Amino acid sequence: MLEAACREAQDVLLDQTFFTVDAGTFTQFQALLDKPLPPTDKLRRLLKTKAPWEQ
C-alpha cells in the first residue's frame, strides 16, 4: 500500500513540473524537438533504460 502511494505521489509530482524560458530559448527548444537525433546505439540504450521511478 505504501509503495503504491509513493509511486502515485511521484507520478503526480512529475506531471506538475513547470519551467519558464524566454521566447528565443523556446524557439531553439522547439527546433531541437522538430529535428530528432539520428539513431545510434547509445541513443537506443538510453531509450530502453527505465527511469529511476519505474524500477
C-alpha positions as CSV (number, residue, x, y, z in Angstrom):
1,M,0.0,0.0,0.0
2,L,2.8,2.4,1.0
3,E,4.7,1.6,-2.2
4,A,1.7,2.3,-4.4
5,A,1.0,5.6,-2.6
6,C,4.7,6.7,-3.1
7,R,4.6,5.7,-6.7
8,E,1.4,7.7,-7.3
9,A,2.8,10.7,-5.5
10,Q,5.9,10.6,-7.7
11,D,3.7,10.5,-10.8
12,V,1.7,13.5,-9.6
13,L,4.9,15.5,-8.9
14,L,6.5,14.6,-12.2
15,D,3.4,15.7,-14.0
16,Q,3.5,19.1,-12.3
17,T,7.0,20.2,-13.4
18,F,6.8,23.7,-14.8
19,F,9.6,26.0,-16.0
20,T,9.7,29.2,-18.0
21,V,12.1,30.4,-20.7
22,D,12.3,33.4,-22.9
23,A,11.0,33.3,-26.5
24,G,14.4,32.8,-28.1
25,T,15.2,29.8,-25.9
26,F,11.7,28.3,-26.5
27,T,12.2,28.7,-30.3
28,Q,15.6,26.8,-30.0
29,F,13.9,24.1,-27.9
30,Q,11.1,23.7,-30.4
31,A,13.7,23.4,-33.2
32,L,15.5,20.7,-31.3
33,L,12.3,18.8,-30.8
34,D,11.4,19.1,-34.5
35,K,14.8,17.7,-35.6
36,P,15.3,14.4,-33.7
37,L,18.7,12.9,-33.2
38,P,19.9,10.3,-35.6
39,P,19.5,6.8,-34.2
40,T,22.7,5.5,-32.6
41,D,23.5,2.6,-30.3
42,K,23.9,5.0,-27.4
43,L,20.5,6.5,-28.0
44,R,18.8,3.1,-28.4
45,R,20.3,2.1,-25.0
46,L,19.1,5.3,-23.4
47,L,15.6,4.9,-24.7
48,K,15.4,1.3,-23.4
49,T,16.6,2.3,-20.0
50,K,13.8,2.5,-17.4
51,A,13.5,5.8,-15.5
52,P,14.5,5.6,-11.8
53,W,10.9,5.9,-10.7
54,E,9.9,2.9,-12.9
55,Q,12.4,0.5,-11.4
